[in-house]
């Protein structure tokens, strides 16, 4: 639940205002880390909390995503980076910083990919590349995390 709230708040979705989800600022500030993006900083705040206070994580579903449409010759680099950040980097960071919580209960990771990660449509180069990367990340995590009892799979809807 805390992972969802942190990611939702950083990605612009309204975060729950319920007092049980509010947390005081952490004493260790990730912003002092050079080269840390705001999304990375938000997820790093999980690590800054007392690890014993965090619950085990049974399932991590990486479902957030965006589709961008632009011909490669006209694509703004900011749109490329935004697509990669949301569709590929955010799942990587959530897996990385949620790993120890997943390991506690031999949890499961479900990445929502796309059929366009396996094929392509016109003007979807950033989206296709990001989802193909997510499928590759899924396969790599399945191998790496499998030794700790964590399963990682992808779903590729149309």
N, C-alpha and C positions, 0 to 999 in steps of 0.2 A: 504494500500500500504506500509506503513512504517513497519508493522508487517512482511509482506512478505520479504521485503528487509533485515530486521534484521535477520530473521530466515535463509534466504538463505545465507547470508554472514557468519553466524556462522557455518552452516552445510557444508561449503566447496563449495557451488555453487557460481559462479561468481555473485557478487552484481552489480546492475546497477551503472554506473559511471556518469549518468546524474546529473548535479549539483543540480537539484531540490530534489534529494534524499540524497544528502550528508548533514551531520549534524556535527556541532562542538562537541567535547567531552563534556559530561555533567559535571556539577560541582559536583554532588553527584556521587561518584564512588562506584559502587556495588562491586568492587574488595576488598574493605575494609571489606566486610561482610564475616565473617568466614563461611566456608563450602559452598560457592556459586560456582557452576560449571560455566565454560565459557559460556555454553548455557544459564543458568539461568541469568548470568551477562548480557548477550546480551539482553535478553528479559526484564530484570529489567531496562535497560536504557530507555524503554518506560515510565516507572513510573517516572523516574528522570526528564523527560521533563515537560514543563508547560502543565498541563492537559487541559487547555482551548484552547491550540493551536492544540491539537489532534482532528482529525475529528471523527465523529461517525463511528462506524464500522457496516455495514449492514450484512456482511457474513464473517465468518471465516471458511476456508476450510483447514483442517489438512490432507494434501495429501502426505507429505514426508514420506518415509518408506524404509526399507531395509529387504531383506530376507536373512537369514543366514542358511546354511546347514551344520550340523555336528551332529553326533550321540552324545547323551548326555554323554556317557563315554569318548569321545574324545574332547568335546567342551571346548575351551579356555574361561576362565571367562571374559576376555576382550571382546570377541565376544558377550557373553551373555549381558554384560553391555551396549555395543554399540547398540545392537538391542533394548534393553529396552529404552535407552536414546532417540533414534530417533523415535521409533514406539509408545511409551507410555508417556515418560516424556516430550518430546517436545510439544505434543498436550496439556497435562495438563498445562504446563507453559504458552503457548499461550492463552489458555482459561482463566487462572487465571489473567494474566496481561492485557488481552484485555477485561476483563469483563465489566469494567465501560464504555468503548467505545461501546460495544455491547448493553449494557443496555440503552444507549441514544436513540436508534432507535428500541428497541426491536428486536435485530438482531438474526441471525441464525448461528448455528454452525453445520458444516458437517464434520464428522470424516470418513475418508476412512479406513474401517476395512478390513476384508478378510473373505472368507468362512472358512479359516483355523483358524479363531478365534472362530468358532463354531464346527469345526471338527479338524482333524489332518492328516498329511502326514509324512512318514518316514523322519527322520533327520531334522525336522523343529521344534524342541521343543522350541527354543527361539522365533522364529517367531510366532508360535501358541500361546504361552503364552502372548507375547506382544499384539497381536491382540485380544485375549480373554480379556485381561486387558482393551484395548481400548473400546471394546463393553461394558464392565462393567462400565467404566468411562462415556461413552455416556449415559447410562441409569441413572446413578447417577446425572450427570449434568442436564439431562432433568428434573429430579424432582426438584433439587435445584434451577436451573435457571428459570424454568417455572414460578415461582412466580414473577419474574421480567420481564416476557414477552419474555424471550429468549428461542427459540426452539433449541434443540440439537438432531441430528439424525446421524445415521451411515449408510454407504453403504458398503455392503460386497460382492465385486466382486470375481469371481473365481480366 
